[in-house]
Amino acid sequence: MIKGLHHKAYRCRNSEETRQFYEDFLGLSLAGALMIKETKTGRETKVLHSFYRMDDGSFIAFFEAPDRPFSFTDHHDYDLHLALEVTPEDLRIMLDKGKAAGIETRGVSDHGFIDSIYFRDPNGYVVELTAKKPDHDDHLHANNQKARAILDQWSASA
């Protein structure tokens, strides 16, 4: 039934600063933008909705909505983060690029089946770039009974 992810949307403080990070730094193409002046219920509004395309055809999207309250906070990785897949070579390139650009950059973190680096975007969101290790699919696959057992053990001890 579900074919895949079309887009994941977040709020942003400033669409141009967000574009600079996602397009200029990460290399995702600005694929679309919508100016929304009226809600479906007829309320006047002023919102910009922008979309950045990934190689698999899915999108990361943002809403800049200056007339709507929203609290931007720096999130802990456990609270909220966006993980994007790259090659192992690109992971190293982006690690160096982030440090050279003065962007908050952490990693490389070895998670067993992936290696990851982390940035904080202009909105405070954590963006993880991750590269699969050769045994990645042994850890993450459909109907994973080992994962089910770990979840059941966790739930029983809570």
C-alpha angles and dihedrals in degrees: 000000000000108000099189145290115315097180144333113215130207135175117255133198096216125010095209094051088047091050091051091055099042099036107026098034105028095030099233112148119240097240104175147352134196127195107211114200100165133032122230087258091057098256114145112241142159113223134150115206114193130184131206117198125225124203092257091059097255123119143221109216137192137199120209104195110167093176094055122075116240132161114225111204135170104255126212113239090249092054100051136343139150115227118201124186122237135163119269089250093051090049090062092043092051092046090057092041092053093049092046091050092051092242116148100265130180133178164351091220117182109216095175098249097036139027117222143191126192136216133177114228123217090269095055095256119140113236116196122198110202134189121201120237119220093262094048095116091052087065103038119041140124118284092009105186093191089057090048091052092050091049092048091049090049092049093048092053096047 
